[in-house]
Amino acid sequence: MGLAPLHREILGCTRCVEVGYLQQAAPVLSGYPDNRIMLIGQAPGAVEAVRRLPFQGRSRKVLMGWLMRGGFSSEAQIRRQVYMTSITKCFPGKGTGGGDRRPSRAEVDLCRSHLDRQLALVKPELLILVGGLAHDRFLPGRQLDALVGRLFDLTGREVRSRERVRPLVVPLPHPSGASRWLNAVQNRLLLEQALRRLRPVARSLLDGQLVGA
């Protein structure tokens, strides 16, 4: 199966509705067959569920700002050159605390094959992980301050800046205003380190070069 048929299948998916986790399905993703960079978030929000495109809500400006500091020239370039998807593909609804509900493990498992097939078809050389569910999928059991600012391979091994690894995994915090992690100065410094280490890798891929980080 190619990427276009997979997209049609994902966008028509109703698995979580059929088993009662969601009232309505509205899968969200965006990307092209030639993308060499993949960004994986947690789940779409309410705005994304309407527009059916990733990162359209309040976190959009923050994330795009981070990525532009991390080597991209514009939001337009990001949306053309970065394959954007998420651990679960539909808006999970609001949680009891007012923020978006965190998808359950069962929902994550129902969506897992979609992401596995996206990874197999896109074959990204750079994997940017945004938020806790994405970190849990690829780098489980680690605190955020042990992830942000560091680089990993797909097995979870930390790698050095000049090590030639593909796909290179770059964890970032969630850009949502609901997160308080970035209130601490030391955590903002970790974010700056992450973006500084992301920059040469992203630029090399955008320029069509295969060089070390």
Secondary structure, DSSP 8 states (H G I E B T S, - for coil): --HHHHHHHHHT--HHHHTTS-SS-----B--TT--EEEEES---HHHHHH-SSS-STHHHHHHHHHHHTT-S-HHHHHHHEEEEESS-S---B-TTSSB----HHHHHHHHHHHHHHHHHH--SEEEEESHHHHHHHSTT--GGGTTT-EE-TTS-EE-TT---SSEEEEE----TT--GGGSHHHHHHHHHHHHHHHHHHHHHHTT-----
